[in-house]
């Protein structure tokens, strides 16, 4: 049986989610990365609510014509700003089955620069 990339990523994602759970005071920062865009959400798993979200499709980020890695950093800073407005300072990072490398890492670094604690 050949295991394709999406099935492998799904198994990794489930393994991560066994250990990571977001609360109102310490929400989960979930990352989704497509080929062109990157999305981030702050999720309270206890009540099933998304507290804040940011993506590389927002007008301010699209206007900055930079590389995908630099866009991911801008998304990280944007989600950090929204989190601080919502009164959240600490989060748990959910890389969503992706390797902590490249765009996922730069999003996390941008969130740290924005003032979030992991």
N, C-alpha and C positions, 0 to 999 in steps of 0.2 A: 504494500500500500504506500503510495507516494504522498508525502505530507507537503501540502502547499504552504506558501508564506502566510496566508490569512488564517489558516487553521493553527499554525504554529504560534502566531501572534495572539490568537484567541486563548490558547492554552496558557501562554505566559501571562496574559491579562487576568485570567481567572486566578492564577497562582498569586499574583500581586494583590488582587482584591480580597483574597482570604485574610490578609494581614492588615490592609489599609482600610480604615473606615472613618468617614468625616462626621464631625459633630458641629453644633452651632458655633462653639468657641474655637474649634480647630477643624475647619472644613478641609475637604479633599480638593486639591487642585488637579483636575483631570485634563489631560492633553490629548487632542486628536490632530494628527498630521496627515494631510493629503499630499498629493504630488505638488500642488501649487500653493496651498494655503495651510495655515496652522490655527487651531482654535484652542481656547483655554476656558475652563469653567470652574467656579468655586461651588462645591456641592456639599450640602448638609444631608448626609445619608440617614440620619435619625428621623428627620421629618420628610425626606425626599424632595428637598427644595433646592433650586439653583440660586445661590446668593448673588453671583455676578458672573459675567461672561465677557470675553474679548476675543477678537479674531483679527487676522490679517486682511480682512475684507472691509474693515472700518475705513471711513473716508480719510481720516488723518493719517492712517498707516499706508493706504494706497497712494496718497499724494506724495509720500516720501518714496521716490523711486530708488530703492536700494535692493540688495541681494536678499534671498530668502532667509538666510541666517540673521541678517540685521533686522529683517521684519519680525522674526521670532523674538528678538531682544525687545523690540518696541511693543510687541504683544505682552511680553512678560511685565514690562513697566506699566502698561495700561491696566492689566489685571491687578497689579499691586496697588495702583492708585484707587481702583474701584473697591478693593478689599479694605483699604485703610478708611475709605469713606463709610463703608459698612461696619466699621469697628472691629475688623479682624486683623490680627497681627501675626499669628502663627498658623501654619497650614501643614498638611501632610501631602507630599508630592506623589501623584499617580501618573507614571510615565506611559500608562496605557499599553504596555507590551512592546513599546519601542525601546531601542537601546538608548541609554543616557549618553548621547553623542550628537554632535551637529546641532540641528534646529531645536531639539528637545532640551539639550544642555543650555543653549543660548537663551531659550525662554525662561528656564529656571534661573539663570544668572541675571536676566533682566528683572525678574520678580524679586530676587535678593537685592539688587540695586535699588529697586523701588521701595524697599523697606520691609519686605515679608521675611519671617523667620521660618525655616524648615525644621 
